[in-house]
Amino acid sequence: MTSLIEQAAARLEQLKQAGVDLGNASAPAVSTAPVAPATPATPEVAAQVTPVSAPVAPQSAPQARTLHPHETKRVELDLEALTAQGFLTPHAPRSYLADQYRNIKRPLIRNAMGKGAATLNHANLIMVTSALPGEGKSFTSLNLAMSIAAEFDNTVMLVDADVARPSMLRMLGLPPGPGLLDVLENSVDMADVLIKTNVDKLTLLPSGRPHARATELLASDAMSGLLDHMAKRYADRIIIFDSPPLLLTTESRVLASHMGQIVIVVQAERTPQSAVLQAVSTIENCPLKMVLLNQASAKADAGYGYHYGSYGYGQGYGYGYDRDDGQGGAQAVAGKA
């Protein structure tokens, strides 16, 4: 019996003889098998895709986001509340107090800008202090800073250097935070603790967190370097330091040695002359000292001008408001000029 294969072969031969075109039908060896080698192309395609995605990674690398400049904090002072407490503020109506501070700041600015009678080192660094607490030095510091901020040609930085009893932030209605002492301890950068305000030309530097060795920090080389940097960085900037009383702490005497100008606040009809003389003697090596008479009537101003006139400019300045440092707001004194 003829096998099926032999029969199929015979049939094909008959079809060929009959002239039928069988094409590739006689080539059963051709199949889809040769397509199989194409499967190794998958890794090849992946290799081609990988370089495309690789450059994307550096664009989102973490190190690119960490390189950012320091941003100075900004706060909105409640100017209406400050005005109500007796402080000078921008756009407030003209007052006797404002006029007095115009008189006070003028020689200080001239000296700070190198236009005074004598050349001073760090002339734009001004320390405001007093012999005893409660004489109005912090009130004076803030008002002097506000008055200078109204100048067209100057900016002002107000530094709370009363590290033993800081009050500037509280007076302004701001929470405590890092500041000068933290910078000296190298725990923060100065740009991170400066505070810009809605008074365009006024910047604040808080005292910082309390430190057991505050006096040593103020007397350190770091402090000398910082003050030198602050004095020289901006030619138009005047820096006011609200300092502790001279007769209570050593910090103020250390600070005074770095200052170009010193303003000693004396409360009229209260501060003993002996206390003023003793306070002045503690900073006798400082080149320029001004006595500012606070809460002065015309009569008291004349008397204090005579007794204390030999120090600094030989002139007391009176104004009709009093500030008890750290003890609430300013109080208007009726009938005093």
Protein Blocks (a to p, Z undefined) as FASTA:
>chain_A
ZZfklmmmmmmmmmmmnopaekjmlmmmbcfklmmmmmmmmmmmmmmmmmmmmmmmmmmg
fklmmmccdddddddddfklmmmnopacehiacdfklmmmmmmmmmmmmmmnopafbdce
hklbccdddfbehiopmmmmmmmmmmmmmpmkbccddddfblmlgcklmmnopacdddfk
lmmnopacfklmgccdfbfklccddebjcdfklmmmmmpmklmmmmmmmmmmpmkbccdd
ddddfklpmklmmmmmmpmbdcddddehkbcfklmmmmmmmmmmpmbdcdddehiafklm
mmmmmmmmmgojlpacddfbdcdehiacadddehiZZ
